[in-house]
Amino acid sequence: MTIPQEQFDDLLSRTALASLFYYPEIAVDDGDYSLENDIAYCLEPVAGVSDEDAERLRVVLGRVITNPSAHRSELLALVIELAPSPDA
């Protein structure tokens, strides 16, 4: 199943938003916070990806949310790999 580019764009937008609101002490300051919930929120637009690809995204999303500067290129590379080419 091919996931449309627009859905990957939504994943990137959600990840950027989750990253903006993340700070290391959030788990202490907000007892209800869960990184897994943020990751699940980011993955919603691409729910149709394979389990293997979803797991790869899950790992990278966690890294990007907690440290976007260090890992954003890793996420972009994975999205480019999984999304259809613009000419398709």
KAZILIN-V151362 format. One record per pair of residues at least 4 apart in sequence whose C-alpha atoms are under 8 Angstrom apart, sorted by sequence separation. I is the first residue (numbers start at 1). GAP is how many residues later the second one is. If there is no record, write none. Layout:
i=I gap=GAP
i=I gap=GAP
//
This chain:
i=3 gap=4
i=4 gap=4
i=5 gap=4
i=6 gap=4
i=7 gap=4
i=8 gap=4
i=9 gap=4
i=10 gap=4
i=11 gap=4
i=12 gap=4
i=13 gap=4
i=14 gap=4
i=15 gap=4
i=16 gap=4
i=17 gap=4
i=18 gap=4
i=22 gap=4
i=25 gap=4
i=26 gap=4
i=27 gap=4
i=33 gap=4
i=34 gap=4
i=35 gap=4
i=36 gap=4
i=37 gap=4
i=38 gap=4
i=39 gap=4
i=40 gap=4
i=43 gap=4
i=49 gap=4
i=50 gap=4
i=51 gap=4
i=52 gap=4
i=53 gap=4
i=54 gap=4
i=55 gap=4
i=56 gap=4
i=57 gap=4
i=58 gap=4
i=59 gap=4
i=60 gap=4
i=61 gap=4
i=62 gap=4
i=63 gap=4
i=64 gap=4
i=67 gap=4
i=68 gap=4
i=71 gap=4
i=72 gap=4
i=73 gap=4
i=74 gap=4
i=75 gap=4
i=76 gap=4
i=77 gap=4
i=78 gap=4
i=79 gap=4
i=80 gap=4
i=84 gap=4
i=3 gap=5
i=26 gap=5
i=27 gap=5
i=49 gap=5
i=63 gap=5
i=64 gap=5
i=80 gap=5
i=27 gap=6
i=64 gap=6
i=26 gap=7
i=27 gap=7
i=47 gap=7
i=64 gap=7
i=63 gap=8
i=64 gap=8
i=43 gap=11
i=60 gap=11
i=64 gap=11
i=43 gap=14
i=60 gap=14
i=61 gap=14
i=43 gap=15
i=60 gap=15
i=40 gap=18
i=57 gap=18
i=39 gap=19
i=42 gap=19
i=18 gap=20
i=57 gap=21
i=39 gap=22
i=39 gap=23
i=15 gap=24
i=18 gap=24
i=36 gap=26
i=14 gap=27
i=15 gap=27
i=35 gap=27
i=14 gap=28
i=12 gap=30
i=11 gap=31
i=11 gap=32
i=11 gap=33
i=11 gap=34
i=10 gap=35
i=11 gap=35
i=8 gap=37
i=7 gap=38
i=8 gap=38
i=7 gap=39
i=24 gap=42
i=3 gap=43
i=22 gap=43
i=23 gap=43
i=22 gap=44
i=3 gap=45
i=19 gap=45
i=3 gap=46
i=15 gap=46
i=19 gap=46
i=1 gap=47
i=2 gap=47
i=18 gap=47
i=19 gap=47
i=1 gap=48
i=19 gap=48
i=15 gap=49
i=16 gap=49
i=19 gap=49
i=15 gap=50
i=8 gap=71
i=8 gap=75
i=5 gap=78
i=4 gap=79
i=5 gap=79
i=3 gap=80
i=4 gap=80
i=2 gap=81
i=3 gap=81
i=2 gap=82
//
